[in-house]
């Protein structure tokens, strides 16, 4: 089956670091000695096997004697598999829904919660169950990535909707200042998710900690034209036709000339990244073609440097139109 996940979203790779169960290195002192050594661990071993295979019947028979810490440890061990029925069973028995497991995301080791893992796997049913058992929506990874931000990275509209409707903070950023809206505008370009976030108060001008990313700039960089239009215009749209039968009128008014720390506005970024269609659209809706970056270059300069005839024509036409307008004004 083809993977229709946006390319940028597929770049995020998470691999759980699996927790080993009881050791099977038996002593070499004969069968009887081995049994005497194994006996105290037998129940624990059987519990781990039942967990690994999602055998609820066997778990029910074994788990009643376990304390809360042991239950939470089982929940932690189950995270890589995320057997929904098993997780719900452990939660009902008192397992901590915030028990973290060590994993590897983009070559970095980090601890993640069960809800973050469920969102990363796109398991909507399990997300619902964890929320019902008190999982904190703002706890995701120890790098500060919330469950909502994870769902936005994975372009999962249903899970994003679930989190937002249950009170997730749409402006909560990770340790790099990445917000759900910025992630959506650059990594996936999903218009339905952007609409949902904006309708629940996402801040259009919020910038990351380095001052290099904000929603409009990232949409321009990635050439998501519809997202750019959404950010700079007034939209009347049904945010979620499947579950919310209501029309939202969203007024955003993103600043076309908002710049990053290098003095580049969205138009300059589009030109630098050779996004001709995006550049044409931004010029048409009034982006400042005279903005100068700290390198002393304007969007027109960048267009000339690109050598793309169609890109150059956009700015030459804009300059000619401006000269014609100025001439008419002076004539009056």
N, C-alpha and C positions, 0 to 999 in steps of 0.2 A: 504494500500500500504506500502510495506516495506521501511524503511528509510535506504538508502545506504550511507548516510553521514558517513565519518570515525568517529570512536568512540570518539577520542579526540576532534574532531570538535563539536560533539553533547554535549560535556560537557559545552560548552559556552551557557549560557541561558540569553536571554535579554527579559525583560518584561517592556513595556512602562508604565509609571505612568500616567494614564489618567487624562486629564484636564476636570474639570466639567464645564458644560454650565451654563446658567442662572438658578438661584434658582427657585424652584417651591413651596417654602414655602409661600403661600399666606396669607395676613393678615386676621384676623377673624372678619372683620367689615362688612360683607355682600358682595353680588355679585357686586354691583356697586363700592364699595370701592376697591374690588379686581381687577376689570377691570381697574379702574383709576391707580392702582399701576402697573398692568401688561402692560398697553398700551405702555409705552416707551420701554419696553423690547421685545415686540411682534416680531418686525422685526429681532432682534438679535436671538431670540429663533428659529424662522423659518429658519434663515440662518444656525444655528447650526444643526437643524434637517436635512436640505438638505445636509449639509456636511456629517453628520453621515451616511446617506443612499446613498451617492454618486449621488444625484439627480442634475445633471448638469443643466437641464431646470429650476428648481426652483432657483438654485444658480445664473444663468444668470439674472433672474428677480430681485434678491435681492442685488446682490453684487456691482452694479455700484455706489451706494452711499457710499460705504465703503472706508476709506482712506488706505494708505499703511500699517500703523501699524495694522489695523484691518484685512487686507488681510493676513499679515504675521502671525497674531495670528490664523487665520483659517488654514493656512498651518501647523502651529505647532500642532493644535488640530487634524489635519487629519493624522499626522504621524503614529499613531498606526495602522490605517486601510490601509494607503498607496493606496487609490483609484487613479490609474494612471491618469485617465481622469480628476479627480478633481484637482490633483496636477498641471497638465499641465495648466488647466484653471486658477488656482490661480496665477501661475507663469506668464502667459500671461497678467494677470491683474495688475501685478507689485509686487507680493509677493516676499519677500526676500528669495532666495534659501538657505541661511545660517541660517535661523531661527531655533534655537535648541529647543528640547523638553527634559524634564527630564525623564530618564528611569533607570532601574536597571539591571546591567550586573554583573553576578557572585557575587551577594549580595552587590554590590557597586552602589550607586546612582551616575549618571553622566549625563551630557547634551550631546545630540547627534544631528547631523545635518540630514536633510532629505536624503542626499546622502548616509550617513553611514547606515541609517535605510533601505534604498532601497537595499544596498549591503547585509546587514544582512538578509533581507528577500529573497534575490536572484532574485529581480525584475529588470531584464536587461532592459526592456523597460523604466521603470521609471528612471533608472540610466542614460540612453541616454538622456532623456528629461531634467533632472536636469543639466547635463553637457552642453547641448545645451543652457540652460538659465543661464550659468555662474557659476555653483556650483564649489567651490574650492575643488580639489581632495585631498588636504592635510589636510583639516578640517574634522575631524570625531567625536571624543569625546574629552571632556576636560581632559582626561588622556593621550592625545597625540596619540591615535590609529587612524591612517589614514584610509581612505576608502579602499585603496589597502590592507592594513594589515587585515582589516575586511574581504575582499573578499578572501584573502588567508586562513584565519581561517575557512571560510565556504567552502573552496575547490571549488569555482565557477570559472572555467576556462574562461568562456565567459566574465564574469564581470572583472576578472583580466586582460584579454586581452584588453577590452574596456578602462580600466583605464590606462594601460601601454601605449597603442597607443595614448592616449590623454595627455601624458606627466607626469604621476604620478612618483614620486621619488621612485625607487625600493629599495633604501637604507634608507628610512626614518623610524626611529625607534620610538616606543612609550616611555612612561616615564620610562619603565623598560629596555629599550634597545632592545626590541624584534623587529626584522626586518621581512619583508615579507618572505625572504628566510629561516630564522631560523624557523618561524612559519610553513612554508610548510614542512620543513625537519622533524619536530617533530610532529606536530598536524595531518597532512594529508598524507604526503609521496607521493603527486601527482607529478609524473615525468613530466607531460606536463607543469604544473605551474612552477616547478623548472627550466625546460629548458627555458621557456619564461623569467623568471626573470634573469637568468644568461645571456641570449642573449641580455638583455638590461642593462647589467652592474652591476648586483647584486654582492656585495663583499663577496667572499666565507669565508674569515677569520674574518669578522666582528663579534665582541663578544658583549654580553649584558652588562649592567652596572655592574653587579655583577661578571663578568668574568666567569660565570658558563655555558653559552650556546654559541655555535657557530654551524654553519650548519652541518658540518661533525659529530661533537659530538652528535648532536640531532638525526641525521639519524641513527647513530650507536646505540644510546640508544633505539630508537624505532624499530630497526631492519628493516629499509627500505633499503634493499640491493641494489636495482636499483638506488636509490638516491645517495647512497655512491659511487657506480661506476661512476655515472654522475659527482660527485664532484671531483674525483681523476683521471679521465681519460680524453682523448680527445674524444669528441663525434661529429659525423656528424648526424644530425637529423632534420626532418621536425618538427619545433616547433608547428605549427598549421596547420594541413593538411586541415582543413575545410575552412580557410580564407586566409592563406598565402602560396602561392605555391612557396616556396623558401627553399633552404637547408642552414642550419647554421652550421658552423664549430666552435665549442666552445672549447677553451683551458682554462682550469681552474687551474689544478695542485694544488689542495688543499694540505696543509701540513699534512701528516698523523700523524706527531708527535706534532702538535699544541696542547697545553694543557690548561685545565681550571685552576682556581685559586688553586685547590687542587693538581695540578701536574699530573692530569690524562689525557692521550691522548684518542683518540677514541677507540683504542683497549682495553684499561683498562676499559673504560666505558661499552663496549659491554660485556666484561667478567663479570664485576660486576653485570650487569643486566641479566646475564645468557643467552646471545644471542649467542649460539654456532655457528650457520651458519654465522653470521656476523663476529665473531672472526676468523673463518677459512678464510673467504674472506680477512680480513684485514691483517692477517699474510701472506697469499699468495701473496699479492701485496706489501709487504715490510714494514709493520708497525713495529716499534721498540718494540720488546718483552722485552727489558731490561730497558725501561723507568721506573723510580722510582718516585712514588708520594710522597707528603710531609708526608704521613703516613709510608714511608719506604717500601712500597709494590710494586712489579712489577705485570705485567699482569699474569705472570706464578704463582706468589704467590696467586693472586686472584683466578686463575683457580683451584689451589690445595685446596683452602678454599671452593670453590663451591661444591666440592665433585662430580661433574659431570664427569664421566669417559671419555666421548667423548671430553669434553672441555680440560681435563688434557692431553689427548693423543695428542691434537693439539700442545701443548707447549713442550711436551716431544719429539715429532717428530721434531719440529723446532730446539730444542736444540741439538738433535742427528745429524741433518743435518748440523748445524753450526759447531759442533765438527769435523765432517767428513771433512767439507770444510777447517777448520783451519789446520787439519792434513795434508791434501793434499798441502796446501800452505807452511807449514813448511818443507814438504818433498822436495819441490823444492828449 
